[in-house]
């Protein structure tokens, strides 16, 4: 039981901690700019995430669902609408895969002044090789990398955060009366569910009962809250215009020490790798009918990802993630209100 719980939790966290999260871009866009209200927002989005994970596993178990299209059939009766929605979700998954590739290239450009195309090409080649393997590779990769990622973020974060920084946040934007922070909190949890659900469907066969389901959800929520808060407070150490940084968390780590700079580089690259594999695998599982067509699609998405990466990592995150959130709201409501 323990092994099943750990495997499922590692894959979920590995999918969640992508380039946008580990780099600090997502935390800045959805939470940090709202100050102390952003901390409450982290709790809200994590709760949404936990509830959706729990309910998705229940739905898959009760209805013996093995793929994303069968999952959608539980909520959509009209075949044309079903096909359209399935296509939209696949497009979102593919675009986020592109964002991961762009993030890999952005790291090399920001840290080593190496053309982003080179970094993006390296990850695209690695992904293509892994895509040719079976889904078990996804679980094995996360078993190894995710524990290292979590420990590394905690170690660097605790060394980067200063107590006076934490006290400052309670005055930071405290007079902001806007409720947009609530909307952004919901959107953050929402768009993450779009990317997670295809992975959860794959994992559902490893979750044997409600007790295991509950433990996985609680562990995931704790991990997401803790890691989000660590990165949130790390951003207080940014002493330049944060909007000019593709990866603010890497900038903060480099201010602490050279060792942490390169260790956080490992975190960024590894988190991008785990998420890229999860997203790419989900996309290929959804659209491929044979191994031959899977290999062709794998080559196609890896090649096109290199071209799309030139748009820029932070530009893609700022433009597309909020849009994903609004679409994901529909799915969240359907899942939480589903009793079948």
C-alpha positions, 0 to 999 in steps of 0.5 A: 500500500505504501509503495502505491501511495508514494508512486501516485503522490510522486507522479502527481507532484512531478506533474505539478512542479513544472517550469512555471512553478519551480521558476517562480513565474506561476507563484508571482503571477497568481499569488505573490503580487497580492501580498498576504492575500496571496498566501490565503490564495495558495491555501484555496488553490491547494484545497481545490486541487486536493478535492479534484484529485480525490473526486477524479479517483472516485469517478474513475474507480466507480465507472472503470474509466481507463482513458480521458475520452471515457472520463468526459463521456460521464459529463458530456452526452453530445458526441460533437461537444464531447469531441470538441472538448476533448480536442481543446483539452488535448491542445491545452496539454500540448501547449503546456508541453511546449511551455516546458520546452521553452522553460528549459531553453530559457534557463540556459539562456538566462544562466549561461547566455546560451541560445534558448533553441539549444536548450529546448532541442536537448529536452525535445530529444530526451522527451522523444526517447522517453516517449518511445518507451511505455508509461511505466517510465513515467512512474520510474522517473518520478520515483527517483527525481521528485523526492530529490526535488522536494528536499532540494527546494526546501533546503535552498528555500530555508537558506534563502528566506530571512525572517525580516522578509517574512514580516514584510509580507504582512504590510505588502499590498495589505491595503489592496481591496481588489478581490482578483486574488480570489479569482486568480487562486481559483484559476490556478487550481483550475488550470492545473486540474486540466493538466493533472486529470489525464495523469490521474486517470492513468494512476487510478488503477493503482489506487485501491480504496478510499483510504489510499485516495484520501492519503494521496490527496492530503500528502499532495496538498501538504507538499503543494502548500509547503513548496508554494510558500517556500517559493513565495517567500524566496521572491521577497529576496528579488532586488531587481524588477521581477517582471524582467526575470524569466526565472526569479527563483533561480535569481534568488538562489544565485544570490545565496551562493554559487552552489545553490545557484547550480542546485536550483538549476538542477531543480528547474531542469528536473521539474521541467523534465518530469512535467514534460514527460507527464504531459507528453505521455498524456497527450500521446495516450489520448490521440494515438491508436497504435504504436506506429502512430504514437511514434509519429506524433511523438516526433511531430510534437518534439520538433514543433516544440523547438519552434514554438519555444522562441515565443518565450517562456514567461510570455507563454505563461502570462498569456496562456495559463489564465485562459486555461484556468477559465476553461478548467472551471467548467471541468471542476464544477462538473467533477465536484457535482458528479455523483455517478 
